[in-house]
Amino acid sequence: MRLTRIVLATLVLPALITLSGCSNRADRIVGNKRLIRGPGGLGTTVSVVNVVNRDTYVAPATANFGPALLVGQSGPFEALSLFSVSSWKLPDETRAGFVPVAVHFVLPQRVILGAAGSLSAELSLTAAPWNSSVTWPGPALGASLGSTNYNFIGQLRVNLGPNGYTEIQQWAADTLLAPGFALVRTSSGNVGSFQAGAAVFRIFYHYTGPDSTETDSVDTHVSLNAYVHSAPSPPQTGTETSLIFGGGFECALALRASVPPIAAGNSVNEVRLILPVAGTPPAGNGAAMPDTVFLDLDILRIRGTWSQGVTDEAGLTTDAVAVSHVTLAPFFLAQGDTALSIPLPRALARELAADTTSNEGILIKIRNLNARPVPTSYRASQTAAESPSFLIGSRESSRPPYLRLSTTSPPPGRF
Amino acid sequence: MRLRRFFPPAGVWMVLALSAVLAACPPPARANSVFSIGGLGEPTLEENARIRALGGAGAAEHGPGGFSLVNPASIAEARYLSLEATMLTARRSVSSRDLGSESAYESSFPAIRLVVRLPGGTVLGGSYLAGTNAEFQVDRAESAGTASFLHIEGTGGINFARVTLARRLTGQLRAGVDYEVVSGSYREEWRRSFSNPTLAQARDTLEVDWDRLGRWRFGLQYARERFALGASYETGRRLPTTYHQRTDGAEVTTTGHTLEIPDGYAAGFSVALWSRGRVVGQYRRQRWNDQSLESDLVDFRALERYSVGFERVAGNEGGLLATLPLRVGATFLKWPDLLPRAGAADVFGGVAPVDEWAVSIGTGVLTHDRGGAFDVSLEGGRRGNQDELGARETFFRATLSLRISDETWK
């Protein structure tokens, strides 16, 4: 009998300890009044707004090595794509009945919604090798290899002509003979967007099969590709009342606002840049800017001093790695959205507040700006010349950008 | 059926298994008081259910199973390896002056103790016990600056990890000594949320901790056949204390504070009235004062606990009721905390004491070898007052204690 009780208790006691952990605490109501922590209150949240004191927009002059390749011209925007091949792949010429037929340069397009018309382009050798430091208007061109009038259906193809195979044999024997290739527009009014890393030189040839003449092909993939584009026109002066953000020129915003000191122990609830949208730059085809769906931003900290007159992104000394990457909530102009609200890392606010001399501002870039269209990004509909772009009111305007910092003083201690 | 048939040699494993189970249990909610939101928290009666049923009067408890945590000499007659754990479940009803009433259920784990008799007659003990309980939870709106909503979770309190040595010096005299390390901390998690979605939640952690330093407690018992006297004295200890405040990206640490655990004493008696009845009593005092901890939010006075109890010892014959012990007791406790009066922002607006009384009743069963036991006590009482503190609590507590032992350690 007693043993049973003891054993039972041995089992019941730990179980009760565990199970009775849940409680319906009374303190939520009455305890609120007993939370007495001095006359200073329980902490106060305040917001401070600082208008930016330096702003401009800058465009990259260097090549774009992103997932898209642009070729064409639309309004002041113009772009050409560059390629290079490190080694060539030739067909087996010992096969019975081997006869080269044609050589095509093949470039798949990205999915273009609403593209119309055509794009005339020419493939040429470059006169010299090119690399990541190439800038607009690109390297000098060498001999023309072929041309095409592309109607945005299927892949862009340039036939290198009857001498194509012979040339490739020469390039394979001495790669210095083909330092690079450029695909340059020869018509106006349209820009094509193509898939980076997908271009090939395709050699078609015949050979004698078991029963008849067969056709086969060999592809040589390009080893490097990029595109360069023209600079904004007219060039920015730094005193515009509107800042161009995004667009085909890949304009980024350089902004600096003072960050007020953050008292020891304060929580940072919000540090946010509010960019008033004044409109959209005119698209190449004159279309009004449609709604923007999602916007991926990279935020880089600027380390070196700069002035509003800077026009080239290379004129800014920034960190190599973005301090933050944010995806903004959808911006719907048609539904009355009036500003882009960009959260900044709270740790960045603490850094800038702790050392105001290090505050040279930030650079905000739209990620993969021209790598469109992805069905969920940027535009519900677009043409090849369009990229998400905004006109942002500058500090010289009546609706300047501003920084909003919200902090909460620390709760009082227990004793 | 004798217990020893079943325990040896499995008893050792059973003790270890219970220890493992208890250690693996998630920490339960603490039996907190609405007055735990400020000050040091609710003073915990660390005794087992048997002594709690006697009002907490344990200074003169002695014998093979008469373990008290107030007097280290009380374990001098332990015969076996014993493990004792106590669990407490409480129901509180809080009445406020202007906010109505509400109820709560909580549980706590006041103490666990391991005792083993060493060769030569010395008894070694180890225990972990709660000194104060500062758990609370608050949800309230805050209107200072941008409107926000606060959710605050408070945990912690003062705890003790203790080692005890005791032995019987003569036929009537027993002595014991404790060395205990003052552990624990006070921790609060503040979460402040906003209706404005652009404002991120503010999360702050407030923590008060101290250097883990130890202090001594000395105990004596003098026991004759029909009465026993017991007393203990505990030394004070000054603890360098550090305040931490942490939030995302920032931490502020403040040193230079001290928490002084005061010295104190307890004295008690046990007198047999007849063959099966005895009366026990105890007075306990810890000399908290306004120098114990500098604060604008709490002041201190001496902690005092008065305890009296009566026990009818279990009989060997008769029905079930006659073979069970019956214990009744009463206690009156003066909390050391002097808290700001209702409506005051700090102690400069006036302070009020927290006085607590409780009555208790309990029983239990004992194994034949008197090494194992299962005791319960039921307690009811009241603390605080609506006029000065704005709230009064009525509480009912059920305490279960289990002691298991292994007599192969004889």
HADDOCK unambig.tbl for C-alpha pairs under 7 A between the chains (distance, minus, plus):
assign (segid A and resid 2 and name CA) (segid B and resid 367 and name CA) 6.50 0.50 0.50
assign (segid A and resid 3 and name CA) (segid B and resid 3 and name CA) 6.23 0.50 0.50
assign (segid A and resid 6 and name CA) (segid B and resid 374 and name CA) 6.84 0.50 0.50
assign (segid A and resid 9 and name CA) (segid B and resid 402 and name CA) 6.94 0.50 0.50
assign (segid A and resid 14 and name CA) (segid B and resid 21 and name CA) 6.84 0.50 0.50
assign (segid A and resid 14 and name CA) (segid B and resid 22 and name CA) 6.06 0.50 0.50
assign (segid A and resid 17 and name CA) (segid B and resid 28 and name CA) 6.62 0.50 0.50
assign (segid A and resid 17 and name CA) (segid B and resid 87 and name CA) 6.43 0.50 0.50
assign (segid A and resid 18 and name CA) (segid B and resid 25 and name CA) 5.96 0.50 0.50
assign (segid A and resid 18 and name CA) (segid B and resid 26 and name CA) 6.46 0.50 0.50
assign (segid A and resid 18 and name CA) (segid B and resid 28 and name CA) 6.30 0.50 0.50
assign (segid A and resid 20 and name CA) (segid B and resid 28 and name CA) 6.84 0.50 0.50
assign (segid A and resid 20 and name CA) (segid B and resid 106 and name CA) 6.99 0.50 0.50
assign (segid A and resid 20 and name CA) (segid B and resid 107 and name CA) 5.88 0.50 0.50
assign (segid A and resid 21 and name CA) (segid B and resid 28 and name CA) 3.92 0.50 0.50
assign (segid A and resid 21 and name CA) (segid B and resid 29 and name CA) 4.72 0.50 0.50
assign (segid A and resid 21 and name CA) (segid B and resid 106 and name CA) 6.93 0.50 0.50
assign (segid A and resid 21 and name CA) (segid B and resid 107 and name CA) 6.12 0.50 0.50
assign (segid A and resid 22 and name CA) (segid B and resid 29 and name CA) 6.39 0.50 0.50
assign (segid A and resid 23 and name CA) (segid B and resid 29 and name CA) 6.72 0.50 0.50
assign (segid A and resid 23 and name CA) (segid B and resid 104 and name CA) 6.65 0.50 0.50
assign (segid A and resid 23 and name CA) (segid B and resid 105 and name CA) 5.02 0.50 0.50
assign (segid A and resid 23 and name CA) (segid B and resid 106 and name CA) 5.00 0.50 0.50
assign (segid A and resid 24 and name CA) (segid B and resid 104 and name CA) 4.84 0.50 0.50
assign (segid A and resid 24 and name CA) (segid B and resid 105 and name CA) 5.51 0.50 0.50
assign (segid A and resid 25 and name CA) (segid B and resid 104 and name CA) 4.87 0.50 0.50
assign (segid A and resid 25 and name CA) (segid B and resid 105 and name CA) 6.69 0.50 0.50
assign (segid A and resid 26 and name CA) (segid B and resid 102 and name CA) 5.78 0.50 0.50
assign (segid A and resid 26 and name CA) (segid B and resid 103 and name CA) 5.49 0.50 0.50
assign (segid A and resid 26 and name CA) (segid B and resid 104 and name CA) 4.94 0.50 0.50
assign (segid A and resid 27 and name CA) (segid B and resid 34 and name CA) 5.71 0.50 0.50
assign (segid A and resid 27 and name CA) (segid B and resid 136 and name CA) 6.62 0.50 0.50
assign (segid A and resid 27 and name CA) (segid B and resid 137 and name CA) 5.96 0.50 0.50
assign (segid A and resid 27 and name CA) (segid B and resid 138 and name CA) 6.05 0.50 0.50
assign (segid A and resid 28 and name CA) (segid B and resid 137 and name CA) 6.10 0.50 0.50
assign (segid A and resid 28 and name CA) (segid B and resid 138 and name CA) 4.58 0.50 0.50
assign (segid A and resid 28 and name CA) (segid B and resid 139 and name CA) 5.38 0.50 0.50
assign (segid A and resid 30 and name CA) (segid B and resid 96 and name CA) 6.58 0.50 0.50
assign (segid A and resid 30 and name CA) (segid B and resid 99 and name CA) 6.54 0.50 0.50
assign (segid A and resid 31 and name CA) (segid B and resid 34 and name CA) 5.69 0.50 0.50
assign (segid A and resid 31 and name CA) (segid B and resid 138 and name CA) 6.21 0.50 0.50
assign (segid A and resid 32 and name CA) (segid B and resid 138 and name CA) 5.80 0.50 0.50
assign (segid A and resid 32 and name CA) (segid B and resid 139 and name CA) 6.93 0.50 0.50
assign (segid A and resid 32 and name CA) (segid B and resid 140 and name CA) 6.36 0.50 0.50
assign (segid A and resid 34 and name CA) (segid B and resid 37 and name CA) 6.64 0.50 0.50
assign (segid A and resid 35 and name CA) (segid B and resid 37 and name CA) 6.10 0.50 0.50
assign (segid A and resid 35 and name CA) (segid B and resid 38 and name CA) 7.00 0.50 0.50
assign (segid A and resid 36 and name CA) (segid B and resid 345 and name CA) 5.79 0.50 0.50
assign (segid A and resid 36 and name CA) (segid B and resid 346 and name CA) 6.73 0.50 0.50
assign (segid A and resid 37 and name CA) (segid B and resid 297 and name CA) 6.47 0.50 0.50
assign (segid A and resid 37 and name CA) (segid B and resid 345 and name CA) 6.49 0.50 0.50
assign (segid A and resid 37 and name CA) (segid B and resid 346 and name CA) 6.74 0.50 0.50
assign (segid A and resid 38 and name CA) (segid B and resid 297 and name CA) 6.75 0.50 0.50
assign (segid A and resid 38 and name CA) (segid B and resid 345 and name CA) 4.64 0.50 0.50
assign (segid A and resid 38 and name CA) (segid B and resid 346 and name CA) 4.99 0.50 0.50
assign (segid A and resid 39 and name CA) (segid B and resid 345 and name CA) 5.27 0.50 0.50
assign (segid A and resid 44 and name CA) (segid B and resid 144 and name CA) 5.19 0.50 0.50
assign (segid A and resid 44 and name CA) (segid B and resid 145 and name CA) 5.11 0.50 0.50
assign (segid A and resid 45 and name CA) (segid B and resid 145 and name CA) 4.97 0.50 0.50
assign (segid A and resid 45 and name CA) (segid B and resid 146 and name CA) 5.18 0.50 0.50
assign (segid A and resid 46 and name CA) (segid B and resid 145 and name CA) 5.65 0.50 0.50
assign (segid A and resid 46 and name CA) (segid B and resid 146 and name CA) 6.15 0.50 0.50
assign (segid A and resid 264 and name CA) (segid B and resid 252 and name CA) 6.90 0.50 0.50
assign (segid A and resid 265 and name CA) (segid B and resid 245 and name CA) 6.82 0.50 0.50
assign (segid A and resid 265 and name CA) (segid B and resid 246 and name CA) 6.87 0.50 0.50
assign (segid A and resid 265 and name CA) (segid B and resid 247 and name CA) 6.78 0.50 0.50
assign (segid A and resid 265 and name CA) (segid B and resid 250 and name CA) 5.69 0.50 0.50
assign (segid A and resid 265 and name CA) (segid B and resid 251 and name CA) 5.99 0.50 0.50
assign (segid A and resid 265 and name CA) (segid B and resid 252 and name CA) 5.83 0.50 0.50
assign (segid A and resid 267 and name CA) (segid B and resid 202 and name CA) 5.98 0.50 0.50
assign (segid A and resid 267 and name CA) (segid B and resid 247 and name CA) 5.99 0.50 0.50
assign (segid A and resid 267 and name CA) (segid B and resid 248 and name CA) 6.66 0.50 0.50
assign (segid A and resid 269 and name CA) (segid B and resid 199 and name CA) 5.14 0.50 0.50
assign (segid A and resid 269 and name CA) (segid B and resid 200 and name CA) 4.63 0.50 0.50
assign (segid A and resid 269 and name CA) (segid B and resid 201 and name CA) 6.38 0.50 0.50
assign (segid A and resid 269 and name CA) (segid B and resid 202 and name CA) 6.18 0.50 0.50
assign (segid A and resid 270 and name CA) (segid B and resid 198 and name CA) 6.78 0.50 0.50
assign (segid A and resid 270 and name CA) (segid B and resid 199 and name CA) 5.29 0.50 0.50
assign (segid A and resid 270 and name CA) (segid B and resid 200 and name CA) 6.11 0.50 0.50
assign (segid A and resid 347 and name CA) (segid B and resid 249 and name CA) 6.32 0.50 0.50
assign (segid A and resid 413 and name CA) (segid B and resid 206 and name CA) 6.62 0.50 0.50
assign (segid A and resid 414 and name CA) (segid B and resid 38 and name CA) 6.56 0.50 0.50
assign (segid A and resid 415 and name CA) (segid B and resid 39 and name CA) 6.80 0.50 0.50
assign (segid A and resid 415 and name CA) (segid B and resid 295 and name CA) 5.11 0.50 0.50
assign (segid A and resid 415 and name CA) (segid B and resid 296 and name CA) 6.80 0.50 0.50
assign (segid A and resid 415 and name CA) (segid B and resid 297 and name CA) 5.58 0.50 0.50
assign (segid A and resid 415 and name CA) (segid B and resid 298 and name CA) 6.78 0.50 0.50
